[in-house]
Each structure stands twice: as structure tokens, then as C-alpha cells.
Amino acid sequence: MDANPKPPPQTLFSFTHANQPITRPEEFATGSDVDIGGLSTNTLTPVPSAENQEYMAFHGNMSLQVPQAYAGRIRTGYAAFRNKSRPTLFGEDTWDLGLYSHIRVVVGYRGWEGWRSRWALNIQTDGPVR
């Protein structure tokens, strides 16, 4: 019995086929400013590579234009994806990460260089963060 157990790394989502199957796009919800009247589009799709391995691509068109009907009322230019809630018979299924000290996120970017460093990551917890 170890008083301070060190659990092995746990993969929550896999977007490459390096050591686990990729997470299916159906397990994620996508959204963009089109939901509030903007013009940006996005989609999340698995893409086969030349080595017969897959990876996940989040792509679309980012638009800062505002339709005339919404001028001055909305801010545009965002696109996002998140995991869908996982309901069970006993409530919503969540990950218990209480034994972990950090979360590692690895992002590979292919696109316009102006957007390379414009990322935000939101992590929602079930209780207070210690």
C-alpha cells in the first residue's frame, strides 16, 4: 500500500492513432459564432494519413465579419469544440483526476500563422480546485 500512489498517465481524448484509437467526432460538440448570427464555420473530422494512421482535424473558416442585421450587437470570430456530457444511470460520468498533479495538452497547428498562438483551453471542474 503506497501512501502516495502515482497513477500511470491517463488519456482522456486521443486525436492521433499513435497508441490508441482516435476519439470519434460524434463524442464532441462543435460551435462557432454562427450560433449567434456570425459567419464562421467549423467541423471536426478524422483524417487518414499516408501511413494509414488517422488523426483528428478541427477546421473551417474564421470570419470577423458581422451580418448587417447584427451590426454592433455581436462579436464574431470564434470556433470551438468540447466533449459531450456522458450521462449514466447514476448521473453524469466524469473523470476522477484527484491523484494527478497536472494535465498535459499537446496541440499541433497547421494553418495561417497569425492564428498559431490564439488558443484558449477551458477546463471545468466538479468542485473547487486545490
C-alpha positions, 0 to 999 in steps of 0.5 A: 500500500503506497501512501502516495500512489502515482497513477500511470498517465491517463488519456482522456481524448486521443486525436492521433492513432499513435497508441490508441484509437482516435476519439470519434467526432460524434463524442464532441460538440462543435460551435462557432459564432454562427450560433449567434448570427456570425459567419464562421464555420467549423467541423471536426473530422478524422483524417487518414494519413499516408501511413494509414494512421488517422488523426483528428482535424478541427477546421473551417473558416474564421470570419470577423465579419458581422451580418448587417442585421447584427451590426454592433450587437455581436462579436464574431470570430470564434470556433470551438469544440468540447466533449459531450456530457456522458450521462449514466444511470447514476448521473453524469460520468466524469473523470476522477483526476484527484491523484494527478498533479497536472494535465498535459495538452499537446496541440499541433497547428497547421494553418495561417500563422497569425492564428498559431498562438490564439488558443484558449483551453477551458477546463471545468471542474466538479468542485473547487480546485486545490 
